Amino acid sequence: MAQAAQPASLKTAVPSAYLDQWVWVRLASAAIGQPREPSDLQVLAAVRQASEAGVAFPLSVTHYHETARITHPRQRADLARTMASISRCRTLCSGRILLRHQFLEAMHLSFGRPAFRPTPPQPLGIGWGWAYAGTRLQPQLRGPSGPVDPASMPGLPDFLRRAAQFTEYQLLAGPQDADIPRLRQLGYRPEEVERVSQSRVDWETFFADLLAGDPVSRSELRVRVQAREIIHEHYELLRDLFAEYRLDLLRATGVDPARPKASRVRMVAFADRIPSVRIAVDVKVELFRNAARKWNRNTVHDIDAVSRAVPYCHVVVPDREIADLVGRSEAGPRNGTYVLRGLRDLPDVLADLTTQAVQSGRDGEDWVRHGEDFCMDLADLG
């Protein structure tokens, strides 16, 4: 099997640590004086110190989805307060944008198109818009004649910055129950997100049922899972990119009816050059090998999160089971990422990241000033 190339440029410019939702829940509990474990208070202190020093703790679409599924508004508010104050609502860029670059890189290495190595996108940005579409949402003051220049009014830039903070916090915390009827009139349909997630669970469950009646070797299973991953999760992106660069998949992989395995090897090598796809495939293979494993939405979301985070972040703390599966595939060393199985080692790892952050300096983001209370008096909100 071809070894996947991993450009160092995929890493965020500043040291970064991606924390799975369960970690944020533990930190939020510690922040309100109800730690699940006594050591969680030390972990919270280490995370806050690292954040203050400039280490990024980016959120992803998965965090927004999983926070929205919490039914109690107060619990969402407590969680969002902790997440926003530590992450400063920094987010990983939209998965479609990151995957587009990864596919282009793999096409360049495998097929010579594009002819030049594609320029990587900025993986780290700010807010809900960056996570969903790669665009930062900025509040704007408008007057009778149109947009008002922030520089024309004393204090306006600071006001708009704080308004952006509050808006991002509210997007993370989600609506209050009383707001939902009005939001539905504007098109708010959270059940559609759940429907899409469930359809993905059903897709994996269907294949698990097929394997139960027709088991295959591990190597054959990996090829099938890889093909399913490309077809179900990334077909439109692959189709559009091949059309853009005038590539034919069958021709590019050298399909020859007399030598069917030759093109399979080339296709596997191509897919393995897409870091996020390779991570998702390797984790799913291990899950499918366990016939007793039941698929659910949390599993699908966890795979999404870890497959996006590992190529771009320096440290990733996923669900323990996912961490074990990622460890079997050696995705961490291959991508230059520490994948931790729990919180015990996080403070020591963060100490190293903090040193790197201090040496590299700030990255220029001005969404929140370091050392300043988040979002005016955020501790009194919610």
C-alpha positions in Angstrom: 0.0 0.0 0.0 1.4 3.4 -0.9 2.4 5.6 2.0 0.3 8.8 2.1 2.2 12.1 1.8 1.5 14.5 4.6 2.5 18.1 3.9 3.6 19.9 7.1 1.7 23.0 5.9 -1.6 21.4 7.0 -0.9 22.2 10.6 -2.3 25.4 12.1 0.1 28.3 12.2 -0.2 28.5 16.0 0.0 25.5 18.4 -3.5 24.0 18.6 -5.3 21.4 20.7 -8.6 19.9 19.6 -10.8 18.8 22.5 -13.7 16.4 22.0 -17.1 17.3 23.3 -16.7 15.2 26.4 -13.6 17.1 27.4 -15.5 20.4 27.1 -18.3 19.0 29.2 -15.8 18.0 31.9 -14.2 21.5 31.8 -17.6 23.2 32.0 -18.5 21.1 35.1 -15.2 22.1 36.7 -15.7 25.7 35.8 -19.0 25.9 37.8 -17.4 24.1 40.8 -18.7 20.6 40.1 -15.7 18.7 38.7 -16.3 15.1 37.7 -12.8 14.2 38.9 -10.7 16.3 41.4 -7.9 16.5 38.7 -10.3 18.2 36.3 -9.6 21.5 38.2 -5.9 21.2 37.4 -6.7 20.4 33.8 -9.0 23.4 33.5 -6.3 25.6 34.9 -3.8 24.3 32.4 -6.2 24.8 29.5 -7.0 28.3 30.6 -3.3 29.1 31.0 -2.4 27.7 27.6 -5.3 29.6 25.9 -4.1 32.8 27.5 -0.6 32.2 26.2 -1.9 31.8 22.7 -2.5 28.1 22.2 -5.6 27.6 20.0 -8.4 25.3 21.1 -10.5 25.3 17.9 -14.1 24.2 17.8 -15.7 22.4 14.8 -19.1 21.9 13.3 -19.3 18.8 15.4 -19.2 20.9 18.6 -22.0 23.1 17.4 -24.1 20.1 16.5 -23.5 18.2 19.7 -24.1 21.3 21.9 -27.4 22.0 20.0 -28.6 18.5 21.0 -28.5 19.4 24.7 -32.1 20.0 25.6 -31.6 22.1 28.7 -30.9 25.8 27.8 -29.0 26.4 31.1 -26.7 23.4 30.5 -26.0 24.7 26.9 -25.3 28.2 28.3 -22.8 26.8 30.9 -21.1 24.7 28.3 -21.0 27.5 25.7 -19.6 29.9 28.2 -16.6 27.6 28.9 -16.1 26.7 25.3 -16.2 30.3 24.1 -14.0 31.8 26.8 -11.3 29.2 26.2 -11.5 28.7 22.5 -12.4 32.4 21.8 -14.7 30.8 19.3 -11.7 29.9 17.0 -12.9 27.2 14.7 -11.5 24.8 12.1 -12.5 25.7 8.6 -15.4 24.2 6.8 -14.8 20.5 6.1 -15.6 20.9 2.4 -12.9 23.6 2.0 -10.3 21.6 3.8 -11.2 18.4 1.9 -11.1 20.2 -1.4 -7.5 21.1 -0.8 -6.7 17.6 0.4 -8.3 16.1 -2.8 -6.4 18.6 -5.0 -3.1 17.6 -3.2 -3.8 13.9 -3.8 -4.7 14.6 -7.5 -1.5 16.5 -7.9 0.6 13.8 -6.4 -1.3 10.9 -8.1 -2.2 12.2 -11.5 -0.2 15.4 -12.1 -3.3 17.6 -12.1 -3.3 20.3 -11.0 0.2 20.8 -12.4 1.3 22.8 -9.3 0.9 21.9 -5.7 -2.3 23.7 -4.5 -2.1 26.4 -2.0 -3.5 25.2 1.4 -6.4 27.1 2.9 -6.2 28.8 6.3 -7.5 26.1 8.6 -8.0 28.3 11.6 -10.5 31.1 11.7 -13.2 32.5 14.0 -16.8 31.6 14.5 -19.8 29.7 13.3 -19.4 31.1 9.7 -15.9 29.9 9.4 -16.8 26.4 10.7 -19.7 26.0 8.3 -18.6 27.9 5.2 -15.1 29.3 5.6 -16.4 32.9 6.0 -16.1 35.0 9.1 -19.4 36.7 10.2 -18.8 40.3 11.0 -21.4 42.7 12.5 -22.0 45.9 10.7 -23.6 49.2 11.6 -25.8 50.6 8.9 -27.2 54.1 8.6 -29.7 55.7 6.2 -27.0 56.0 3.6 -25.6 52.5 4.0 -22.7 50.9 6.1 -21.1 53.2 8.7 -17.3 53.3 8.7 -16.3 52.0 12.1 -13.4 54.5 12.2 -15.8 57.4 11.9 -17.2 57.0 15.4 -15.2 56.8 18.6 -15.6 53.4 20.3 -17.5 51.8 17.4 -14.7 49.3 16.5 -14.7 48.0 20.1 -18.5 47.9 20.2 -18.7 45.9 17.0 -16.0 43.5 18.2 -17.9 42.9 21.4 -21.1 42.5 19.5 -19.4 39.8 17.4 -18.3 38.0 20.6 -21.8 38.0 22.0 -23.3 36.8 18.6 -20.8 33.9 18.4 -21.6 32.9 22.0 -25.3 32.9 21.2 -24.7 30.8 18.1 -22.8 28.3 20.2 -25.3 28.3 23.1 -28.3 27.9 20.8 -31.8 29.5 21.2 -33.9 29.7 24.3 -37.1 27.7 24.1 -39.2 30.8 23.9 -37.3 31.9 20.7 -37.9 28.7 18.8 -41.4 29.5 17.3 -40.1 32.8 15.8 -37.0 31.1 14.5 -39.1 28.4 12.9 -40.9 31.1 11.0 -37.5 32.2 9.7 -36.6 28.6 8.6 -35.0 27.1 11.7 -35.2 23.3 11.2 -32.9 21.5 13.6 -34.6 18.2 12.8 -33.2 18.3 9.3 -29.7 18.1 10.8 -30.8 15.1 12.8 -32.3 13.5 9.7 -29.1 13.8 7.7 -27.1 12.4 10.6 -29.5 9.5 11.0 -29.2 8.7 7.2 -25.5 8.5 7.6 -25.9 6.1 10.5 -28.3 4.0 8.5 -25.7 3.8 5.6 -23.1 2.4 8.0 -25.6 0.1 9.7 -26.7 -1.3 6.3 -23.1 -2.3 5.5 -22.6 -3.8 8.9 -25.6 -6.0 8.3 -24.2 -7.1 4.9 -20.9 -8.0 6.4 -22.6 -10.1 9.1 -23.9 -12.3 6.3 -20.9 -12.2 4.1 -17.6 -11.5 6.0 -14.5 -10.6 4.1 -10.8 -10.4 4.8 -9.4 -7.3 6.5 -7.6 -6.1 3.3 -10.8 -6.5 1.2 -12.9 -4.8 3.9 -10.6 -1.8 3.8 -10.9 -1.4 0.0 -14.7 -1.6 0.2 -14.9 0.8 3.1 -12.6 3.2 1.2 -14.8 3.1 -1.9 -17.9 3.6 0.2 -16.3 6.6 1.9 -15.5 8.3 -1.3 -18.8 7.5 -3.0 -21.1 8.4 -0.1 -19.3 11.2 1.6 -17.2 12.9 -1.1 -18.7 11.9 -4.5 -19.8 15.4 -5.5 -16.5 17.0 -4.5 -14.6 14.3 -6.5 -16.9 14.7 -9.5 -16.6 18.5 -9.5 -12.8 18.5 -9.2 -12.3 15.9 -11.9 -14.5 17.9 -14.2 -12.7 21.1 -13.3 -9.3 19.6 -14.2 -10.7 17.5 -17.1 -9.8 14.2 -15.6 -11.5 10.8 -16.1 -11.3 8.6 -13.1 -11.1 5.3 -15.0 -8.5 6.7 -17.3 -6.5 8.3 -14.5 -6.3 5.1 -12.5 -5.4 3.1 -15.6 -8.4 0.7 -15.7 -7.6 -2.4 -17.7 -10.1 -5.2 -17.8 -7.1 -7.6 -18.3 -5.5 -6.3 -15.1 -8.3 -5.3 -12.7 -6.1 -5.2 -9.6 -3.7 -2.7 -11.0 -6.3 0.1 -11.1 -7.5 -0.9 -7.7 -4.0 -0.4 -6.3 -3.8 3.1 -7.9 -7.2 4.1 -6.5 -6.3 3.0 -3.0 -3.0 4.9 -3.2 -4.9 8.0 -4.3 -7.5 7.8 -1.5 -4.7 7.2 1.1 -3.1 10.5 0.1 -6.2 12.3 1.4 -5.5 12.5 5.1 -9.0 12.9 6.4 -10.4 10.2 4.3 -7.6 7.8 5.3 -8.3 8.4 9.0 -12.0 7.9 8.6 -11.5 4.7 6.6 -9.1 3.2 9.1 -11.4 3.9 12.0 -14.4 2.5 10.3 -12.6 -0.6 9.2 -11.9 -1.4 12.9 -15.5 -0.7 13.8 -16.8 -2.9 11.1 -14.6 -5.7 12.2 -16.5 -5.8 15.5 -19.7 -7.4 14.5 -21.3 -6.5 17.9 -20.7 -2.8 17.4 -23.8 -0.8 16.9 -23.6 2.4 14.9 -25.1 5.7 16.2 -24.9 9.4 15.6 -22.2 10.0 18.2 -19.9 7.5 16.4 -20.4 9.2 13.1 -19.8 12.7 14.6 -16.7 11.4 16.4 -15.2 10.1 13.2 -16.0 13.4 11.4 -14.3 15.3 14.2 -11.1 13.2 14.5 -10.6 12.8 10.8 -10.7 16.7 10.4 -8.7 17.5 13.6 -5.8 15.1 13.4 -4.3 16.5 10.1 -4.5 20.1 11.3 -4.1 20.2 15.1 -1.0 19.5 17.1 -2.9 17.7 19.9 -6.2 15.9 19.7 -8.2 14.5 22.7 -11.0 12.3 21.2 -13.4 9.8 22.7 -11.3 7.0 24.3 -12.6 4.4 21.9 -11.8 6.5 18.9 -8.4 7.3 20.3 -7.6 3.6 20.6 -8.8 3.0 17.0 -6.8 6.0 15.7 -3.8 4.7 17.6 -4.0 1.3 15.8 -3.7 3.1 12.4 -0.8 5.2 13.5 -2.6 8.3 12.2 -1.1 10.4 15.0 2.6 9.8 14.2 1.9 9.9 10.4 0.3 13.4 10.8 2.7 14.6 13.5 -0.1 14.8 16.0 -0.3 13.8 19.7 -3.6 11.8 20.1 -4.3 11.4 23.8 -6.5 8.7 25.3 -7.6 10.9 28.3 -6.9 14.0 30.3 -4.1 12.7 32.5 -1.3 13.8 30.1 -3.0 16.9 28.8 -1.4 19.5 31.2 2.1 18.3 30.4 1.5 18.4 26.6 -0.1 21.8 26.9 3.0 23.0 28.8 5.0 22.2 25.7 2.5 23.9 23.4 2.4 27.0 25.6 6.2 27.3 25.3 5.9 27.1 21.5 3.0 29.7 21.5 5.0 32.2 23.6 8.0 31.8 21.3 6.0 32.1 18.1 4.0 35.1 19.3 0.4 36.1 18.6 -1.3 35.3 15.3 -2.9 38.7 14.8 -6.5 37.7 15.6 -8.2 40.5 17.4 -11.6 39.0 18.1 -10.9 39.0 21.8 -8.0 40.7 23.6 -6.0 38.4 25.7 -6.3 39.2 29.4 -9.7 40.8 28.9 -13.0 39.4 30.2 -14.7 37.5 27.4 -17.7 39.3 25.9 -17.9 42.1 28.5 -19.5 40.3 31.5 -20.1 36.9 30.0 -20.0 35.3 33.4 -23.3 37.0 34.1 -25.0 35.9 30.9 -27.4 33.0 30.5 
